[in-house]
Each structure stands twice: as structure tokens, then as C-alpha cells.
Amino acid sequence: MSETLPYQQLANAAMMLHLAIVAFVIGGLVLILVGNWLKWAWVNSLWFRIVHLATIAMVVAESWFNLPCPITVLESWLRSQAGETEHGEDFIEHWLQTILYIDAPTWAFDLAYTIFGLLVVAAWSLDFPVALHAAD
């Protein structure tokens, strides 16, 4: 077995974690909106809402303060340990990169993250106080 293989696999795992976090942030807001419409009390549980808000808040803060994403930094380091200078071309890696890494100006991401973060904050007003007590 190649010495670089574990690093490549860990880099792909980091990318999958990144994708899972993106799915949680986007899907979480969808679940909150749909769940409130369908009267699902669990979408307003305090733990879910705090974790969701904290996750998008970290993304917005990284964007505003021009901080690198720690998952991206980890993935890049793992790839360098595997002897890769750029993203490789294995199947999983190719599709995760296609989904995660969009070529756009930095200001577009800053604006998108900020607007999405504001939507998450606004979602706290949706039946939250009433459902919070019912969910806990």
C-alpha cells in the first residue's frame, strides 16, 4: 500500500465533511422553514437551532474577516502530505470539488454567506418561542 494513500483518503474525508456541513447549513434552513409550516416541533429544538446558527455564523465570520476555512486548510495539508500540489482526479474527489468549489469573486461569497446568515437569524422568529417549549 502506498504511503500517500492514507493522506489521500483523509483529504477526501475532509472534503466529505465539508460537503456534509454545507448540506447541514442549507438543509437545516429548509427543514426549519418546512418544519414550521408542517408544525414539526423538533425543528425548533434549542440544540438544533443553536448548532445551525453557530455553523453559519462561523462561515460568515470567516468570510468577513478573510479567514481560511479550517476544513479546507486541513484538506490542503493532507493533500500536500500525499504529494499532491492540486486536487487530484479520483471519482469522489472530482465530484465533491465540483459541488463545493465554485469559481466566483470573493465579494459574491461574502454577500451570499451574509444573506444566508441573515435568513437563518430571521428564521428564529418562525413559531420558535411557542415550539421551543413544546420540543423540549
N, C-alpha and C positions, 0 to 999 in steps of 0.2 A: 504494500500500500504506500502510496506517495506521502511524503511528509507534508506536502501542501494541502492535501485533501481535507484534513480536519478544519483548516483555516477557511477553505472554500465553503465547506458545509456550514460552518459557524457564520460566515459572511452572508450566506443565503438565509440562514435562520434569522439573522439580524434584519435582513430585508423583509422577511415574512412577518416579523414582529412589527416592523414599521407599517406594513400594509394592514395588519390587524388593528393597530392604533388608529390609522386613518379610517378604517371601517367602523371602529367604535365611535369616533367623533362624529362622522357623518350619519351612520346608522343610529347612533344614540339620539340625535336630534329628531330624526324621522320617527323613532319609537316614541319619543316624548310627545310629539305632535299627534301622531296617530293614536297612541295610547290614551291621551287625554280625551280625544274625540270619542274613542270606544270605551272610555271610563275604566281603563286598566290602572288600578291603584299602584301597582308595583313600579310603573314608570316615574312615579313621583316619590319613591322612597329616597330618604335623605342621602344614603350612601351612594346610590346610583347617580343622583343629580350632582353631588359634590365631586365625585370622581370624574364625571363627564365635564363639568365646568372647569375643574383643575387641569384636565388634559388639554382642552382648547386654550385655556389661559396660558399654559406653558408654550404652546405653539405661537400664540400671539406675542408673548414676551420675547421669544427667540427672534421672531420676525422684526419687531420694533427695535430691539437692541442689537440686531445683526449678529446674533449668536448662532453658532453651528448647532445643528440637531445632534444630540449625543448619540443617537442610534446611527445616524449617517457617519459620524466620526468613528464609531466602533466598527461599522461595516468597512469603511475605507482602510482602517488599520488592519483588520483581518485580511482584507484583500492584498494589502501590501505584504503581510506575513506569508501569504500564499504565492508571492512573486508576481502578482498581477498589478499592472500600473493603472488599468482602467477596468471597468466592469467586464466580466467575461461573457461568454456567449452560451452557457448551458441553458437548457429549456426554462427551468424555473426562474433563473436569474433574468433571462431575457424578458419574460412576461411581467415579472414584478417591476423591473425597471421601466417598462413601457407604461405600466399603470401609475407608478409613483413619481417618476421624474419627467415633468413637463417642461418644455423649453419656453420660458416666458420671462419678461423683465421682472426684476425683484419687486418693483413697486406694485405689480399686479398681484403677486403673492401676498405682500403686506396688506393690500386692500381686501383681498379675498378672505384672508385669515381674520382680519379685524371685523369685517361684516359678518362672517360666520360666528365669531365670538359674541358679537352683539346679539345675533339671533338666539344663541344659547342662553345668554343673560335674559333676553326678553321672554324666552320660553318658561322661565321660572315663575312668571305671573299666571301661567295657564293652570287654573284649578289647583295650583300647588299647595296653598295653605290648607285647603279642605282635604285633599287627597293625602297629604303628608301624614295627618293624624290617622287616617284610615289604613295607610300602608304599614305603619309601624306598630 
